[in-house]
């Protein structure tokens, strides 16, 4: 498969810019907190005339701990905002794969993948309509075929016509069986 070049980096601008802004804010807040702690440690050690080594070590350690906690919280938040909708959509696709076309993806308005879920639901509705229409056409075709068989007396039908009627009935029954796995 040939490698394609990326022509756009911001595909879903709202989504990408919101999370880029959040990452920048986390980095900025962490940097400011670390800078504040370092400044405080420097001022405290200078005013007490202490050695800077141990104070700086404690300050940087505290800064790294705070940064790690902020990044952990941010990672949990981001993963939940994306993994939750993906999980729900995965559950729905399993049900659809089992033939249940009556299910729908339910996502919160604030979920990042809401538009994807909405389009998935539109697709399911379209498939549901198409299969319902097909089932109805098959039922009507089988009724017409039965009427046709009854209308043409058995004696007047040729062997070729009998074979064609049986073949048509078999095809319709097979199509009916294939569509019967879908709950509509």
C-alpha positions in Angstrom: 0.0 0.0 0.0 1.6 3.3 -1.0 2.3 5.8 1.7 0.1 8.9 1.5 1.2 12.3 2.6 -0.8 14.1 5.2 -2.3 17.2 3.7 -4.1 18.5 6.8 -3.0 18.3 10.4 -6.1 19.7 12.0 -8.8 17.4 10.8 -11.4 17.9 13.6 -10.3 21.4 14.7 -12.6 21.8 17.7 -11.5 18.5 19.2 -7.8 18.8 18.5 -7.5 22.5 19.5 -9.4 21.9 22.8 -7.0 19.1 23.8 -3.9 20.9 22.6 -5.0 23.9 24.7 -5.5 21.6 27.7 -2.1 20.1 27.3 -0.5 23.5 27.0 -2.4 24.7 30.1 -1.2 21.6 32.1 2.4 22.2 31.1 2.1 26.0 31.8 0.5 25.5 35.3 3.1 22.8 36.1 6.0 25.1 34.9 4.6 28.0 37.0 4.2 25.9 40.1 7.7 24.5 39.7 9.1 28.0 39.1 7.3 29.3 42.1 8.7 26.4 44.3 12.2 27.0 43.0 12.0 30.7 43.6 10.6 30.1 47.1 13.3 27.6 47.9 16.0 30.0 46.6 14.7 33.0 48.6 14.2 30.9 51.7 17.7 29.4 51.5 19.3 32.8 50.8 17.6 34.4 53.7 18.7 31.6 56.0 22.1 31.4 54.5 21.8 27.7 53.8 23.4 25.5 51.1 21.3 25.4 48.0 21.9 21.7 47.1 19.5 20.0 49.5 16.8 22.7 49.1 17.0 22.6 45.3 16.7 18.7 45.4 13.6 18.9 47.6 12.1 21.6 45.4 12.7 19.7 42.1 11.4 16.5 43.7 8.2 18.3 44.8 7.8 19.8 41.3 8.2 16.5 39.6 5.6 14.9 42.0 3.1 17.7 41.3 3.8 17.4 37.5 3.3 13.7 37.6 0.0 14.0 39.5 -1.3 16.7 37.2 -0.4 14.6 34.1 -2.0 11.5 35.6 -5.2 13.4 36.2 -5.1 14.8 32.8 -4.5 11.4 31.2 -7.4 9.9 33.1 -9.7 12.7 32.0 -8.6 12.4 28.3 -8.8 8.6 28.2 -12.3 8.7 29.8 -13.5 11.2 27.3 -12.4 9.1 24.4 -12.5 5.5 25.7 -16.0 5.8 27.1 -17.7 6.5 23.8 -15.5 4.0 22.0 -16.5 1.3 24.5 -20.2 2.1 24.1 -19.9 2.1 20.3 -18.0 -1.2 20.5 -20.9 -2.7 22.5 -23.4 -1.5 19.9 -21.5 -2.9 17.0 -21.4 -6.3 18.6 -25.2 -6.2 18.9 -25.5 -5.1 15.3 -23.2 -7.9 14.3 -25.6 -10.3 16.0 -28.4 -8.9 13.9 -30.1 -6.4 16.2 -30.7 -3.3 14.2 -33.0 -1.7 16.8 -30.0 -0.6 19.0 -28.7 3.0 19.0 -25.5 4.6 20.2 -26.3 6.9 23.2 -23.6 9.4 23.9 -23.7 12.5 26.0 -23.7 15.9 24.3 -20.2 16.6 25.7 -18.7 13.3 24.4 -16.0 13.9 21.9 -17.2 11.2 19.5 -20.9 12.4 19.6 -20.9 13.2 15.9 -19.5 9.8 15.0 -22.2 8.2 17.2 -24.9 10.3 15.5 -23.7 9.2 12.0 -23.5 5.6 13.1 -27.2 5.9 14.3 -28.2 7.4 10.9 -26.5 4.5 9.2 -28.3 2.0 11.3 -31.7 3.7 10.6 -30.9 3.5 6.9 -30.0 -0.2 7.0 -33.1 -0.9 9.2 -35.3 0.8 6.6 -33.7 -1.1 3.7 -34.0 -4.5 5.4 -37.6 -3.8 6.4 -38.4 -2.9 2.8 -36.6 -6.1 1.5 -38.5 -8.3 4.0 -41.8 -6.7 2.9 -40.9 -7.2 -0.8 -40.0 -10.9 -0.2 -43.3 -11.5 1.7 -45.3 -9.9 -1.2 -43.3 -11.8 -3.8 -44.0 -15.1 -2.0 -47.7 -14.3 -1.8 -47.7 -13.5 -5.6 -45.8 -16.7 -6.3 -48.4 -18.7 -4.3 -51.2 -17.0 -6.2 -49.5 -17.7 -9.5 -49.0 -21.3 -8.7 -52.7 -21.6 -7.7 -53.9 -19.7 -10.8 -52.0 -21.9 -13.3 -53.5 -25.3 -12.9 -51.0 -28.1 -12.3 -51.9 -29.9 -15.4 -51.5 -27.0 -17.7 -48.0 -26.1 -16.3 -45.1 -27.4 -18.3 -42.1 -29.1 -16.6 -39.9 -26.1 -17.4 -42.4 -23.7 -15.8 -42.6 -25.9 -12.7 -38.8 -25.8 -12.4 -38.7 -22.0 -12.8 -41.5 -21.6 -10.2 -39.7 -23.9 -7.8 -36.3 -22.1 -8.4 -37.9 -18.7 -7.8 -39.6 -19.9 -4.6 -36.3 -21.4 -3.4 -34.4 -18.1 -4.1 -37.1 -16.1 -2.2 -37.0 -18.5 0.7 -33.2 -18.3 0.9 -33.3 -14.5 0.8 -35.9 -14.5 3.5 -33.8 -16.8 5.6 -30.7 -14.6 5.1 -32.6 -11.5 6.2 -34.4 -13.2 9.1 -31.3 -12.8 11.3 -31.9 -9.1 11.4 -34.2 -7.8 14.1 -36.2 -5.0 12.5 
